[in-house]
Amino acid sequence: MTTYAAKHRDDAELALLRDLANVGIGAALAAGTNPARVRNAKGDAVRAFDLAAHAAMETLLRERQVPLVLLSEEARPQHMGRGAPLMRLVIDPVDGSDNFARGLPFAAMSNFCAAALPPAGPLAASTVRAALIHPLAGADATFVMDHEGARAEWPEGSMALRVNKVERLQKAMISVELNHHAPGLPLAEVMQTARGVRTLGCCSAALLAVARGQLDAHIDVRGRLTAESWLAAAAMVRAAGGVIMLLDAALEQAPPPANLLERRSIIAAASRDLLEDILARLRKVFL
């Protein structure tokens, strides 16, 4: 029998992320999966449901008039509300758009809230205010993080997220992102050595699986990821006891994004030993 923890009382930041998710998901589902594409602010091809979700979320923020900086995959950075910003929001209305368009389960809305620090400030744990990931199909839970930690929530209650403490690659179930990427020999060796390999096509879903203990590591060395895809889920991995590595810097040393144009590679692992095992096999090419 599953035992749930008592429901938590939301901080203002998490309550705002929930409201954004509710209107954004409703708009995405109402828009349907029309195959027509346009270009977003990053130059990426997006569909009508991406833009509809963003528009609904932006409308809600304009109605609330909370002073903040909004970074979204679908638009340029915006200073919203009046006065000095109280927070920095990074939203991905639909992460895994191709999966969502084809009815595959790995797609999610990903919202992240940090303190309104200058772009040069470190993305330390103390600056993270809240995060929320809501799968768009295949799950009845919402995944959130606040000052009390990371957890999965159902109508019946909640359960804390915890990684598996796997230490060696030979015992690890991992995911590797391969979209538009042919793995070189070092990455192929990692894939061959791991106990099992999956490819989800949705960064937030893959990182969330690490935080939940479903996967033991996620590897994306394509140099294509922008912050809206990984910030919320990376915060949950860390809160669940895992480790995150941006290949050019530790997460704690990476500045909060001033925009969503900077592209990175990322590795998440359930333990420091597992991360080092993976890095040792990749080091001669990527580091």
Secondary structure as the mmCIF struct_conf table of DSSP 4:
data_model
#
loop_
_struct_conf.conf_type_id
_struct_conf.id
_struct_conf.beg_label_comp_id
_struct_conf.beg_label_asym_id
_struct_conf.beg_label_seq_id
_struct_conf.end_label_comp_id
_struct_conf.end_label_asym_id
_struct_conf.end_label_seq_id
HELX_LH_PP_P HELX_LH_PP_P1 TYR A 4 TYR A 4
STRN STRN1 ALA A 5 ALA A 5
HELX_LH_PP_P HELX_LH_PP_P2 ALA A 6 ASP A 11
HELX_RH_AL_P HELX_RH_AL_P1 ALA A 12 ALA A 31
STRN STRN2 ARG A 37 ARG A 39
TURN_TY1_P TURN_TY1_P1 ALA A 41 LYS A 42
BEND BEND1 GLY A 43 GLY A 43
STRN STRN3 ALA A 45 ARG A 47
HELX_RH_AL_P HELX_RH_AL_P2 ALA A 48 ARG A 64
TURN_TY1_P TURN_TY1_P2 GLN A 65 GLN A 65
STRN STRN4 LEU A 68 SER A 72
TURN_TY1_P TURN_TY1_P3 GLU A 73 GLU A 74
STRN STRN5 ALA A 75 MET A 80
BEND BEND2 GLY A 81 ALA A 84
BEND BEND3 LEU A 86 LEU A 86
STRN STRN6 MET A 87 ASP A 95
BEND BEND4 GLY A 96 GLY A 96
HELX_RH_AL_P HELX_RH_AL_P3 SER A 97 ALA A 101
TURN_TY1_P TURN_TY1_P4 ARG A 102 GLY A 103
BEND BEND5 PRO A 105 PRO A 105
STRN STRN7 ALA A 108 ALA A 115
TURN_TY1_P TURN_TY1_P5 PRO A 119 ALA A 120
BEND BEND6 GLY A 121 GLY A 121
HELX_RH_3T_P HELX_RH_3T_P1 ALA A 125 THR A 127
STRN STRN8 VAL A 128 PRO A 135
BEND BEND7 LEU A 136 GLY A 138
STRN STRN9 THR A 142 ASP A 146
TURN_TY1_P TURN_TY1_P6 HIS A 147 GLU A 148
STRN STRN10 GLY A 149 TRP A 154
TURN_TY1_P TURN_TY1_P7 PRO A 155 GLU A 156
STRN STRN11 GLY A 157 ALA A 160
HELX_RH_3T_P HELX_RH_3T_P2 LEU A 169 LYS A 171
STRN STRN12 MET A 173 VAL A 176
TURN_TY1_P TURN_TY1_P8 ASN A 179 HIS A 180
HELX_RH_AL_P HELX_RH_AL_P4 LEU A 185 THR A 193
BEND BEND8 ALA A 194 ARG A 195
STRN STRN13 GLY A 196 ARG A 198
BEND BEND9 GLY A 201 GLY A 201
HELX_RH_AL_P HELX_RH_AL_P5 CYS A 203 ARG A 212
TURN_TY1_P TURN_TY1_P9 GLY A 213 GLY A 213
BEND BEND10 GLN A 214 GLN A 214
BEND BEND11 ASP A 216 ASP A 216
STRN STRN14 ALA A 217 LEU A 225
HELX_RH_AL_P HELX_RH_AL_P6 ALA A 227 ALA A 239
TURN_TY1_P TURN_TY1_P10 ALA A 240 GLY A 241
STRN STRN15 VAL A 243 LEU A 246
TURN_TY1_P TURN_TY1_P11 LEU A 247 ASP A 248
STRN STRN16 ALA A 249 ALA A 250
HELX_RH_3T_P HELX_RH_3T_P3 LEU A 251 GLN A 253
BEND BEND12 ALA A 254 ALA A 254
HELX_LH_PP_P HELX_LH_PP_P3 PRO A 255 PRO A 257
BEND BEND13 ALA A 258 LEU A 260
STRN STRN17 ARG A 264 ALA A 269
BEND BEND14 ALA A 270 SER A 271
HELX_RH_AL_P HELX_RH_AL_P7 ARG A 272 PHE A 286
#
